[in-house]
Amino acid sequence: MASNSSNRVLVPEAKEGLNKFKIEAAREVGTPLTEGYNGDLTSRQNGSVGGQMVKKMVEAYENGLSGK
């Protein structure tokens, strides 16, 4: 069965920036995320990182709409 993962980076040049963004979001929510293996983290910890990333992206978009 072929893998159809949606976790691929559409713009390969953005991969490093996305990783930095993920580490920054993890620090903000207090999750000990590191480069490489993070399988020892709970689903809640990983989810909080993703949630923080989405929150920051929405804020950036809203700021762009309002011309800030």
N, CA, C and O of each residue as an XYZ file, in Angstrom:
272
protein
N       0.846     -1.180      0.000
C       0.000      0.000      0.000
C       0.888      1.239      0.000
O       1.810      1.348      0.809
N       0.615      2.157     -0.892
C       1.409      3.374     -1.005
C       1.046      4.350      0.101
O      -0.118      4.476      0.484
N       2.053      5.032      0.603
C       1.829      6.027      1.650
C       1.391      7.342      1.015
O       2.008      7.808      0.057
N       0.358      7.920      1.531
C      -0.150      9.199      1.037
C      -0.118     10.194      2.190
O      -1.153     10.732      2.583
N       1.062     10.434      2.726
C       1.221     11.301      3.886
C       0.960     12.756      3.536
O       1.420     13.244      2.504
N       0.233     13.436      4.381
C       0.000     14.862      4.186
C       1.034     15.691      4.942
O       0.933     16.917      4.991
N       2.023     15.030      5.527
C       3.059     15.727      6.297
C       4.283     16.056      5.458
O       5.401     16.071      5.972
N       4.084     16.316      4.184
C       5.225     16.658      3.353
C       5.258     18.169      3.163
O       4.221     18.832      3.122
N       6.454     18.688      3.049
C       6.638     20.119      2.866
C       6.446     20.432      1.387
O       7.134     19.868      0.537
N       5.517     21.325      1.079
C       5.244     21.665     -0.310
C       6.351     22.511     -0.921
O       6.603     22.437     -2.123
N       7.011     23.315     -0.096
C       8.127     24.134     -0.565
C       9.368     23.671      0.200
O       9.580     24.078      1.342
N      10.192     22.821     -0.428
C      11.348     22.256      0.283
C      12.266     23.304      0.912
O      12.886     23.043      1.943
N      12.357     24.473      0.308
C      13.218     25.533      0.851
C      12.707     26.049      2.194
O      13.449     26.697      2.933
N      11.457     25.767      2.511
C      10.854     26.255      3.756
C      11.045     25.289      4.920
O      10.696     25.623      6.052
N      11.586     24.109      4.670
C      11.677     23.083      5.710
C      12.454     23.553      6.936
O      12.014     23.333      8.065
N      13.601     24.197      6.731
C      14.406     24.666      7.861
C      13.651     25.719      8.678
O      13.689     25.696      9.908
N      12.972     26.632      8.001
C      12.194     27.656      8.690
C      11.046     27.064      9.485
O      10.751     27.522     10.589
N      10.391     26.045      8.928
C       9.303     25.383      9.640
C       9.811     24.677     10.890
O       9.151     24.697     11.928
N      10.984     24.053     10.793
C      11.562     23.396     11.969
C      11.891     24.401     13.062
O      11.648     24.135     14.239
N      12.439     25.552     12.686
C      12.736     26.598     13.668
C      11.451     27.115     14.310
O      11.404     27.367     15.514
N      10.409     27.269     13.493
C       9.111     27.733     13.985
C       8.538     26.731     14.980
O       7.974     27.121     16.002
N       8.680     25.443     14.686
C       8.170     24.396     15.571
C       8.915     24.412     16.909
O       8.288     24.300     17.962
N      10.233     24.548     16.879
C      11.028     24.593     18.112
C      10.650     25.831     18.932
O      10.541     25.752     20.155
N      10.450     26.970     18.267
C      10.049     28.202     18.959
C       8.686     28.029     19.629
O       8.501     28.434     20.776
N       7.740     27.434     18.920
C       6.404     27.213     19.488
C       6.485     26.259     20.675
O       5.775     26.442     21.664
N       7.339     25.247     20.589
C       7.501     24.298     21.693
C       8.036     24.995     22.935
O       7.587     24.722     24.048
N       8.989     25.887     22.745
C       9.536     26.636     23.895
C       8.457     27.484     24.546
O       8.385     27.576     25.772
N       7.617     28.104     23.722
C       6.572     28.982     24.248
C       5.566     28.238     25.113
O       5.034     28.805     26.068
N       5.298     26.979     24.795
C       4.328     26.213     25.585
C       5.009     25.302     26.602
O       4.336     24.563     27.322
N       6.344     25.350     26.667
C       7.077     24.583     27.671
C       7.254     23.107     27.357
O       7.417     22.296     28.269
N       7.225     22.749     26.083
C       7.416     21.361     25.674
C       8.882     21.152     25.303
O       9.432     21.920     24.514
N       9.519     20.126     25.859
C      10.945     19.894     25.601
C      11.198     19.224     24.244
O      11.722     18.111     24.186
N      10.827     19.899     23.166
C      11.006     19.381     21.818
C      12.442     19.620     21.374
O      12.988     20.705     21.578
N      13.045     18.620     20.775
C      14.419     18.740     20.293
C      14.480     18.352     18.827
O      13.531     17.781     18.289
N      15.598     18.661     18.181
C      15.833     18.196     16.816
C      15.998     16.686     16.882
O      16.645     16.179     17.798
N      15.438     15.972     15.948
C      15.573     14.513     15.935
C      14.407     13.825     16.622
O      13.267     14.281     16.535
N      14.696     12.730     17.304
C      13.681     11.867     17.897
C      12.992     12.529     19.084
O      13.650     13.040     19.990
N      11.654     12.515     19.069
C      10.855     13.054     20.166
C       9.737     12.098     20.555
O       8.681     12.525     21.023
N       9.970     10.805     20.360
C       8.956      9.802     20.633
C       8.605      9.639     22.088
O       7.627      8.968     22.416
N       9.381     10.239     22.968
C       9.092     10.141     24.395
C       8.095     11.202     24.865
O       7.715     11.213     26.036
N       7.672     12.084     23.977
C       6.706     13.120     24.340
C       5.286     12.569     24.220
O       5.020     11.674     23.418
N       4.392     13.110     25.018
C       3.003     12.655     24.988
C       2.256     13.313     23.819
O       2.710     14.299     23.240
N       1.120     12.741     23.503
C       0.267     13.318     22.458
C      -0.172     14.724     22.850
O      -0.262     15.610     22.000
N      -0.442     14.924     24.121
C      -0.856     16.243     24.604
C       0.258     17.270     24.382
O      -0.006     18.389     23.944
N       1.503     16.888     24.685
C       2.617     17.810     24.482
C       2.776     18.155     23.002
O       2.914     19.324     22.639
N       2.757     17.135     22.159
C       2.896     17.377     20.726
C       1.732     18.195     20.189
O       1.930     19.064     19.340
N       0.538     17.933     20.664
C      -0.634     18.682     20.236
C      -0.571     20.138     20.641
O      -1.027     21.014     19.905
N      -0.008     20.401     21.806
C       0.102     21.791     22.245
C       1.058     22.572     21.353
O       0.862     23.766     21.127
N       2.095     21.904     20.845
C       3.035     22.560     19.927
C       2.311     22.906     18.630
O       2.409     24.032     18.140
N       1.586     21.940     18.077
C       0.839     22.187     16.846
C      -0.200     23.270     17.027
O      -0.380     24.113     16.148
N      -0.885     23.258     18.156
C      -1.888     24.282     18.433
C      -1.274     25.666     18.525
O      -1.846     26.638     18.032
N      -0.114     25.758     19.154
C       0.578     27.051     19.264
C       1.009     27.547     17.889
O       0.933     28.742     17.603
N       1.466     26.619     17.033
C       1.871     27.003     15.684
C       0.676     27.568     14.911
O       0.796     28.596     14.244
N      -0.464     26.903     15.001
C      -1.663     27.376     14.299
C      -2.096     28.726     14.850
O      -2.460     29.622     14.088
N      -2.058     28.876     16.167
C      -2.443     30.145     16.788
C      -1.585     31.294     16.260
O      -2.101     32.362     15.933
N      -0.271     31.068     16.178
C       0.639     32.105     15.702
C       0.426     32.401     14.213
O       0.539     33.551     13.789
N       0.118     31.368     13.419
C      -0.134     31.582     11.994
C      -1.414     32.376     11.782
O      -1.462     33.254     10.920
N      -2.454     32.080     12.560
C      -3.710     32.824     12.454
C      -3.495     34.275     12.863
O      -3.995     35.186     12.203
N      -2.755     34.497     13.947
C      -2.466     35.869     14.385
C      -1.710     36.639     13.303
O      -2.019     37.801     13.038
N      -0.720     35.994     12.677
C       0.058     36.648     11.624
C      -0.832     36.991     10.434
O      -0.701     38.064      9.845
N      -1.730     36.089     10.086
C      -2.651     36.340      8.973
C      -3.592     37.497      9.299
O      -3.805     38.384      8.473
N      -4.147     37.482     10.499
C      -5.061     38.558     10.904
C      -4.341     39.898     10.950
O      -4.913     40.921     10.574
N      -3.099     39.900     11.404
C      -2.325     41.150     11.418
C      -2.077     41.643      9.998
O      -2.092     42.846      9.738
N      -1.850     40.711      9.087
C      -1.648     41.074      7.678
C      -2.914     41.664      7.061
O      -2.844     42.581      6.242
N      -4.068     41.135      7.457
C      -5.328     41.662      6.933
C      -5.603     43.072      7.424
O      -6.136     43.907      6.693
N      -5.231     43.325      8.674
C      -5.519     44.634      9.247
C      -4.447     45.663      8.901
O      -4.569     46.829      9.278
N      -3.399     45.250      8.189
C      -2.371     46.181      7.753
C      -1.366     46.556      8.807
O      -0.682     47.571      8.672
N      -1.254     45.757      9.866
C      -0.294     46.069     10.936
C       1.097     45.720     10.504
O       2.046     45.909     11.265
